[in-house]
Amino acid sequence: MDTKSPVLFRFKQFHVEQTNATMKINTDGVLLGALADHPSPNRILDIGSGTGVIAMMMAQRFPHAIIDAVEKDELAAQLSDKNFKNSIFFNRIRAHCTLFQEFAPPALYDLIVSNPPFF
């Protein structure tokens, strides 16, 4: 195996690079992305976005939604931002590197998702 190749997790309409991710994609996150529901959200907030997988799953499921993804870890926020920019959803998802408590949302959200890490 070529160790220089990125570690990709592929979905229907996008892929997620997780080569240096502290928290890799897991079943819990994929289930949350598949099961979180709303009739027609205009704005979605992903708290603790990590690689950005849940935010992109929301973008795939809700093609008209604008998504803000908040991540406190700088490296994880950079990775999610990179994943967003490499996706077809790049114009609808924004990564915010900040503590959730310090995040000043531009508007109210119709749907809020979060997959906090567990140990």
C-alpha positions in Angstrom: 0.0 0.0 0.0 1.3 3.5 -0.9 1.5 5.4 2.4 1.4 8.7 0.5 -2.1 8.1 -0.8 -4.9 9.8 1.2 -7.3 7.7 3.2 -10.7 8.3 1.6 -14.1 7.3 2.8 -16.5 7.3 -0.2 -20.2 8.2 -0.2 -22.7 8.5 -3.0 -21.9 12.1 -4.1 -18.7 12.9 -2.2 -15.6 11.5 -0.4 -14.0 12.4 2.8 -10.3 12.5 3.3 -9.4 11.4 6.8 -5.7 10.6 6.5 -4.6 12.6 9.6 -7.9 12.8 11.4 -7.9 12.2 15.1 -11.4 10.9 15.0 -12.0 8.7 11.9 -15.4 8.2 10.4 -17.4 5.5 12.3 -20.7 3.8 12.2 -22.2 6.3 14.8 -21.5 9.3 12.6 -22.8 7.7 9.5 -26.0 6.6 11.2 -26.5 10.1 12.6 -26.1 11.5 9.2 -28.6 9.1 7.8 -31.2 9.3 10.5 -31.2 13.0 11.5 -34.3 14.3 9.9 -36.3 17.5 9.2 -39.1 18.1 6.6 -37.1 20.8 4.8 -34.3 22.6 6.7 -33.0 25.8 5.3 -30.1 26.1 7.8 -28.2 23.3 9.5 -25.6 23.5 12.3 -23.1 20.7 12.8 -21.4 21.0 16.2 -17.9 19.3 16.4 -17.6 18.6 12.7 -14.4 16.7 12.7 -13.8 15.5 9.1 -17.0 17.1 8.0 -18.7 13.9 7.1 -22.1 14.6 8.8 -22.2 18.2 7.4 -21.7 16.7 3.9 -24.3 14.0 4.5 -26.7 16.7 5.5 -25.8 18.7 2.3 -26.4 15.5 0.2 -29.8 14.8 1.8 -31.0 18.4 1.9 -29.9 20.0 -1.4 -31.2 23.5 -0.5 -29.8 23.8 3.0 -27.0 26.0 4.1 -24.7 24.3 6.6 -22.4 25.8 9.2 -19.8 23.3 10.7 -18.2 24.3 14.0 -15.0 22.6 15.1 -12.7 23.7 18.0 -9.7 21.7 16.9 -7.7 23.7 14.3 -6.4 20.6 12.4 -9.8 19.0 12.3 -11.4 22.3 11.1 -8.8 22.6 8.4 -9.5 19.0 7.3 -13.3 19.6 7.2 -12.7 22.8 5.3 -10.6 21.0 2.8 -13.2 18.2 2.4 -15.9 20.8 2.0 -14.0 22.7 -0.7 -13.3 19.4 -2.6 -17.0 18.5 -2.6 -19.9 19.5 -4.9 -21.4 21.2 -1.8 -18.6 23.7 -1.4 -20.9 26.7 -1.9 -23.3 25.6 0.8 -21.0 24.5 3.7 -18.8 26.7 5.8 -16.2 25.5 8.4 -15.8 27.6 11.5 -12.8 27.0 13.7 -14.0 28.2 17.1 -15.4 27.0 20.4 -19.1 26.3 20.2 -19.7 28.7 23.1 -17.9 31.5 21.2 -19.7 30.8 17.8 -21.9 33.7 16.8 -24.4 32.2 14.3 -25.6 34.4 11.5 -29.2 33.2 11.9 -31.3 30.5 13.7 -31.1 26.9 12.6 -33.8 24.5 11.6 -31.7 21.4 12.4 -28.7 21.0 14.8 -26.6 17.8 14.7 -23.7 16.7 16.8 -21.7 13.5 17.1 -19.6 14.1 20.2 -16.6 11.8 20.7 -16.7 9.1 23.3 -14.0 7.1 25.0 
